[in-house]
Amino acid sequence: MLSVKHITVHYGKSLALDNVSLEVAKGDVVTIIGANGAGKSTILRAVSGLAPLTSGEIWFLNKSIHGMTTTEIVKLGIVHIPESRRLFPHLSVLSNLKLGATLRKDTDSINKDLEEAYKRFPILWDRRSQKAGTLSGGEQQMLAIARGLMAKPKLLLMDEPTLGLSPIVINEMGQVIEDINQQGVSVLLVEQNVPLALRVANKGYALQTGRVVLEGEIDEFKSAETVRRAYLGE
C-alpha cells in the first residue's frame, strides 16, 4: 500500500531523515518508535507532502506521490492527524467535522459518516455546537480523529494521539485505533507510549537520529533486546 524508499529529508542544513525505508501493507497497523527528535514525525510529514524530500521516493497504491501537493495526497486516501491536533478552536465541533469532508461531494455519504462519528464518539454529539477550543484534551483528540475519518482515508497517519491524555483516555485511544483498523483503514502510528503502540500494531520500526535501526513483525520486534531495554524498561 505505502512504500517509503530510501528517503532523506533536511530542514535547512540539518539532516532529519537519512536513507529511511518502510512499508505499510493494506490492513496493517505499523508503528514507529524512537526518542524525541529521532525523525518520527518527519516521516509522516514527508508522506503527507509537508516535508520535501532531499532524495528517495514515496509510493502509495503503486503511484509515486513525492512532489504531489497535500491536497492531491489527501484525494488519494492518505490523511494525516498531526501532533497537537490542529483543530479550528473558534469553530464548533460540527464545523470541524464538516471541514474534514471538504474534498468530498457525496452529501448523503458525508451525513452518514457524521452519524458514524457521533456513534464512535458520543461525547461529540453532546458537544456538537460547542467551540472545539473549549473541549478537554481527550475530547479534542476524539474530534481530531473523527475529522480525519470524515475524509474517508485508506491510510491514516497518526502522530502522538495519546500525548497529554489521562491513562483512562489513553487506553480508550488504543481501542479506537484497533476499531478503525478493523473497519478497513490502515494506520501508520507515531506514538511515545510504546506499550500501547506495540499492543495495537502488527509491525514496528525503531528510529534513531533519523535512521531505521530495527524493524520487524510485532512479536519479533517486541522481543528484540533493543526494544526491551530502551523502551520497555527491561
Secondary structure, DSSP 8 states (H G I E B T S, - for coil): -EEEEEEEEEETTEEEEEEEEEEE-TT-EEEEEE-TTSSHHHHHHHHTTSS--SEEEEEETTEE-TT--HHHHHHHTEEEE-TT----TTSBHHHHHHHHTTT---HHHHHHHHHHHHHH-HHHHHTTTSBGGGS-HHHHHHHHHHHHHTT--SEEEEE-TTTT--HHHHHHHHHHHHHHHHTT-EEEEE-S-HHHHHHH-SEEEEEETTEEEEEEEHHHHHHSHHHHHHTS--
